[in-house]
Amino acid sequence: MRALLLTLIAATATVSTLAVAETPRPTDTQISSELPDLGSPALEGVTKTEQLEYDAMVAKELRDQGGLIEDAEVSEYLNAIGAKLAAQTPDGARSFHFFAVKDPEINAFALMGGYVFVNYGLILATRNESELAGVMAHEIAHIAQHHILRAMHAQTQQALTSAAAMLATIILGALGGGGGGQAIEGGMMIGQGLAAQQQINFTRDNESEADRVGIGYLIAAGYNPSAMADFFETTSRSEGLSMSYIPAMLINHPMFPDRIAEARARAAQLGGQVKVKESQSYDLIRERVRVITADPDTDITKQFVLRLHNGEDTMGVQYGYALALTARGKPEEAVKILTKMTKDHQDLVLPYIALGQAQMKAGHKDEGLATLQKAENLFPRNVPVTVRYAEGLMSVGKNKEAHLTLLDLFNNVEPDPDQIRLTALAASAAGDVGDAYYYMGEYQIAGGELQLAMQQYALALASPSLTKVQRERITARMNEVRDYLAVARLRRTSNSQGNGQ
């Protein structure tokens, strides 16, 4: 699986190396004349299901390596922005998923089936939600225009393999931190056979197309298109965009001044009277990311104190300061800040969650649960609220209540792997062994481990206290996975015979 993973990451990187290259374009009539023929051979041979499987494998690998920020609040926020943008694509937002990556580089990348990864360094580098949305719109356009499939079709298998080895090494090396430099050098040596100029020309076209199409998504979703040009201009001066860890031959973007000028021209031409609709949660999420990714050996509360002292007394800074205080063992001080914030901003969910957690960490369990329950009532089936409320219930031994709360969410909102695992743990703690095994099976499926899922379902069916409904549900799911595995085996056999293996 590792070899396939590297090939997929590498193929992705060839068409989406840096997210800081936006210059999109809106309205269906303006876009349609510049779109490629999507009925080309590039789309043949890889089904939508296979694309999603590949994407899920990459996400699993990043998750297993600790490369993703597993935070319900951050994930919910990114997916909310992404859903607004992806809803503008021809296929809608159904198959799109968005992830925050533990990487300080100003970067993002998209996979072929609908998975978009945003580095935390990019989130911190943006100054407003429109800038962040601009990057995400560009990546979504790469997927909607099938750039990765087209790139694969445009190359020989030998060139693709060569590029795969090199680019995967670069990306995974960058995620690895300290040893990245040596990994990059090794990757460059492996990839010496790459036909560089062909690759650069092809991906430059993709970048321009993603710019044009992406701006349509951006404006249609209610974001400020001028913010993209502002972001390019600011980040182009940043040392972080020296692209030092990407070989020059793989930098497929036109000169920054050209792209900035084009972005400004398109914003003026197509933005019109866009009614910008940005979320107040942006400032809070950016500071949350700053706290989550802070060096554990550094007291980040001092940074917030300095910012507040210098007059940066924004809601985002106050929220980040409260989170830092809670993390540093000073939850009582955080409670004071967050109590006022919830009174002043009753329509925002994040302060309620942080307040409930701070109260519980300060030892005020009943108050904390009451706050989280209030948030659950105000924001029903909000994923972060429900997850944090369930965690709070479990911390005081109310496991059955936590299990029921999570089941309601699970059955109404598509869960991510962390939510599925938490549901399994709550079921186990509540004494529902059959459900615990069943949801661990679902967790294994989310990670692509279908054989392990089958084992969990078998254990679930062996549980003596199963109800008739549970047994039927588990049996149906087990049969579904078994059938899928059988089809996958046939497909692999057919592919091997077709390749003469």
Secondary structure as the mmCIF struct_conf table of DSSP 4:
data_model
#
loop_
_struct_conf.conf_type_id
_struct_conf.id
_struct_conf.beg_label_comp_id
_struct_conf.beg_label_asym_id
_struct_conf.beg_label_seq_id
_struct_conf.end_label_comp_id
_struct_conf.end_label_asym_id
_struct_conf.end_label_seq_id
HELX_RH_AL_P HELX_RH_AL_P1 ARG A 2 ALA A 13
TURN_TY1_P TURN_TY1_P1 THR A 14 VAL A 15
BEND BEND1 THR A 17 THR A 17
BEND BEND2 ALA A 19 ALA A 19
HELX_RH_AL_P HELX_RH_AL_P2 ASP A 28 SER A 32
TURN_TY1_P TURN_TY1_P2 SER A 33 GLU A 34
TURN_TY1_P TURN_TY1_P3 LEU A 38 GLY A 39
BEND BEND3 SER A 40 SER A 40
HELX_RH_3T_P HELX_RH_3T_P1 PRO A 41 LEU A 43
TURN_TY1_P TURN_TY1_P4 GLU A 44 GLY A 45
HELX_RH_AL_P HELX_RH_AL_P3 LYS A 48 ASP A 64
TURN_TY1_P TURN_TY1_P5 GLN A 65 GLY A 66
STRN STRN1 LEU A 68 LEU A 68
HELX_RH_AL_P HELX_RH_AL_P4 ALA A 72 ALA A 86
TURN_TY1_P TURN_TY1_P6 ALA A 87 GLN A 88
BEND BEND4 THR A 89 THR A 89
TURN_TY1_P TURN_TY1_P7 PRO A 90 ASP A 91
BEND BEND5 ALA A 93 ALA A 93
TURN_TY1_P TURN_TY1_P8 ARG A 94 SER A 95
STRN STRN2 HIS A 97 VAL A 101
BEND BEND6 LYS A 102 LYS A 102
BEND BEND7 GLU A 105 ILE A 106
STRN STRN3 ALA A 108 ALA A 110
BEND BEND8 MET A 112 GLY A 114
STRN STRN4 TYR A 115 ASN A 119
HELX_RH_AL_P HELX_RH_AL_P5 TYR A 120 ALA A 125
BEND BEND9 ARG A 127 ASN A 128
HELX_RH_AL_P HELX_RH_AL_P6 GLU A 129 ALA A 144
TURN_TY1_P TURN_TY1_P9 GLN A 145 HIS A 146
HELX_RH_AL_P HELX_RH_AL_P7 HIS A 147 ALA A 154
BEND BEND10 GLN A 155 GLN A 155
HELX_RH_AL_P HELX_RH_AL_P8 GLN A 157 GLY A 176
TURN_TY1_P TURN_TY1_P10 GLY A 178 GLY A 179
HELX_RH_AL_P HELX_RH_AL_P9 GLY A 180 ILE A 190
HELX_RH_3T_P HELX_RH_3T_P2 GLY A 191 GLY A 193
HELX_RH_AL_P HELX_RH_AL_P10 ALA A 196 ALA A 220
TURN_TY1_P TURN_TY1_P11 ALA A 221 GLY A 222
TURN_TY1_P TURN_TY1_P12 PRO A 225 PRO A 225
HELX_RH_AL_P HELX_RH_AL_P11 SER A 226 SER A 236
TURN_TY1_P TURN_TY1_P13 ARG A 237 ARG A 237
BEND BEND11 SER A 238 SER A 238
HELX_RH_3T_P HELX_RH_3T_P3 GLU A 239 SER A 242
TURN_TY1_P TURN_TY1_P14 SER A 244 TYR A 245
BEND BEND12 ILE A 246 ILE A 246
HELX_RH_3T_P HELX_RH_3T_P4 ALA A 248 LEU A 250
HELX_RH_AL_P HELX_RH_AL_P12 PHE A 256 LEU A 270
TURN_TY1_P TURN_TY1_P15 GLY A 272 GLN A 273
TURN_TY1_P TURN_TY1_P16 GLN A 280 GLN A 280
HELX_RH_AL_P HELX_RH_AL_P13 SER A 281 ILE A 292
TURN_TY1_P TURN_TY1_P17 THR A 293 THR A 293
BEND BEND13 ALA A 294 ALA A 294
TURN_TY1_P TURN_TY1_P18 PRO A 296 ASP A 297
BEND BEND14 THR A 298 THR A 298
HELX_RH_AL_P HELX_RH_AL_P14 ILE A 300 HIS A 309
TURN_TY1_P TURN_TY1_P19 ASN A 310 GLY A 311
HELX_RH_AL_P HELX_RH_AL_P15 MET A 315 ALA A 327
TURN_TY1_P TURN_TY1_P20 ARG A 328 GLY A 329
HELX_RH_AL_P HELX_RH_AL_P16 PRO A 331 ASP A 344
TURN_TY1_P TURN_TY1_P21 GLN A 346 ASP A 347
HELX_RH_AL_P HELX_RH_AL_P17 VAL A 349 LYS A 361
TURN_TY1_P TURN_TY1_P22 ALA A 362 GLY A 363
HELX_RH_AL_P HELX_RH_AL_P18 LYS A 365 LEU A 378
BEND BEND15 PHE A 379 PHE A 379
TURN_TY1_P TURN_TY1_P23 PRO A 380 ARG A 381
HELX_RH_AL_P HELX_RH_AL_P19 VAL A 383 SER A 395
TURN_TY1_P TURN_TY1_P24 VAL A 396 GLY A 397
HELX_RH_AL_P HELX_RH_AL_P20 ASN A 399 PHE A 410
TURN_TY1_P TURN_TY1_P25 ASN A 411 ASN A 412
BEND BEND16 VAL A 413 VAL A 413
HELX_LH_PP_P HELX_LH_PP_P1 GLU A 414 ASP A 416
HELX_RH_AL_P HELX_RH_AL_P21 PRO A 417 ALA A 429
TURN_TY1_P TURN_TY1_P26 ALA A 430 GLY A 431
HELX_RH_AL_P HELX_RH_AL_P22 VAL A 433 ALA A 446
TURN_TY1_P TURN_TY1_P27 GLY A 447 GLY A 448
HELX_RH_AL_P HELX_RH_AL_P23 LEU A 450 LEU A 461
TURN_TY1_P TURN_TY1_P28 ALA A 462 ALA A 462
TURN_TY1_P TURN_TY1_P29 PRO A 464 SER A 465
HELX_RH_AL_P HELX_RH_AL_P24 LYS A 468 GLY A 498
TURN_TY1_P TURN_TY1_P30 ASN A 499 GLY A 500
#
